[in-house]
Amino acid sequence: MPDGGAVLPEMLQSDSSDTFASKEELGYEPRSSEEKLTSPNANDPSLPPVDKGKDAWLFLAACFVVEALVWGFPFSYGVFQEYYSTHEPFSGSGNISVIGTCAMGIMYLDLPIVFGLLRRWPRFQRFATVGGLVIMCLALAVSSFSTKTTHLIITQGILYALGGSLAYSPCILFLDEWFSRKKGLAYGIMWAGTGLAGVILPLVMQWLLNAYGFRTALRVWSVGLFLLTGPLLYFVKPRIPVDRSHKPAALNFGFVKTSTFGILQACNVIEALGFFLPTIYLPLYARSLGASRTLGALTVILFNVASVFGCVLMGAVVDRWHVTTCILISTIGSTISIFLVWGFSISLPPLYIFCLIYGLFAGSFTSTWPGIMRDVKKKKATADPSMIFACLAAGRGIGNVASGPMSEALIQGFPWRGSAGFAYGSGYGPLIVFTGVTAFLGGSSILGRRIGWL
């Protein structure tokens, strides 16, 4: 999610050999034909403007909705998990949680492959949005006929994730063309869609499940997803037309060897190990405090509301400040809220305050990715920002998938219950501490900057 990633190439394009070293001396490799075609700094006056204008903002609005609908459904899986666990024909079945893990984890983990294929053959990028939408809708429709958990894992989990990756990827690939100076803000606005969907979709799905059952709920959402997303795909288009005669460009993953990417990616994975846990366990913790099912679900809703504002604000800030400073802000707010607010919450009001603070700061962590992409691009001028994004997403996917079994081990037998004070003695103490430690270590990149590794 880069901002200003073209600063170094612009400098290298200067004709003044007296002022600047040659491209060869700086180790700069000539851009491929594809890179030239997709450069966000193409100055053809016949093209729509960058960072402004009706076309750019319509594109961003369409991406906001696609983000909300594609990612909002797996983020709402908790509602389905509770339903499947308590209703036939799935009650008592194992691996119900695997459905949600597959849906979200695969969408993160397969992005380097999907991005790589679409970058290599860009003429298929617009077709990917349509094809992905069709796959998602078919997966949901077919899943409504499921009679076993395995059926749901294949359809609602794996197939939905593959379709979602295809439908979502062009939004990221094209955004780099439409926005340059305001790139961080654009990413923040787009990602706020997931937070908004996280407020609305669980309520809608809960009502559909309670009123009509899972079969009707999945069929209704399959149709609704197509009707809501289909018309918007017209606006998810590249700013710069693709030359169909160009040869496929070779993918360059040389950036993964840089210390900048290595440190920031390590922090990204560590932060992800704990990030997802509060949204999974907060409703259960609220129920342990005597909350009703509705008041328990309010914890996740508050988190998602706050994350909408956090994503937009962090997106605006990362356009102006160094990425490690932005990560540090997210880290400080997240860590303090976990240890000092959640850790001492033995009633609902402070728990709700924690949800708002955590959503505002932790929910904005991914909005620092444009800054990461910008800094990696500075170290490796030939790096493709979209592939940096894909690798960061895969790193977050690793944390997402690994956090599930780790969290179950942390609360097995409810350790520390009665032997520690406040929330730490509720049985969720190790989970709280683990979440806080990973949030803290996720901000370690500031040390790398001080040492000079970034």
Secondary structure, DSSP 8 states (H G I E B T S, - for coil): --SSTTHHHHHHT-S-TTTS--TTTTT-----HHHHHT-TT---TTS--SS-SHHHHHHHHHHHHHHHHHHHHHHTHHHHHHHHHHSTTTTT-S-HHHHHHHHHHHHHHTHHHHHHHHHHSGGGHHHHHHHHHHHHHHHHHHHTT--SHHHHIIIIIIIHHHHHHHHHHHHHHHHHHH-STTHHHHHHHHHHHHHHHHHHHHHHHHHHHHHHHHHHHHHHHHHHHHHHHGGGGGG---SS---TTS-------GGGGSHHHHHHHHHHHHHHHHHTHHHHHHHHHHHHTT--HHHHHHHHHHHHHHHHHHHHHHHHHHTTS-HHHHHHHHHHHHHHIIIIIGGG--SHHHHHHHHHHHHHHGGGGGGGHHHHHHHHHHH-TT--HHHHHHHHHHHHHHHHHHHHHHHHHHHTT-TTTTTSSGGGGTT-HHHHHHHHHHHHHTTTHHHHHHHT--
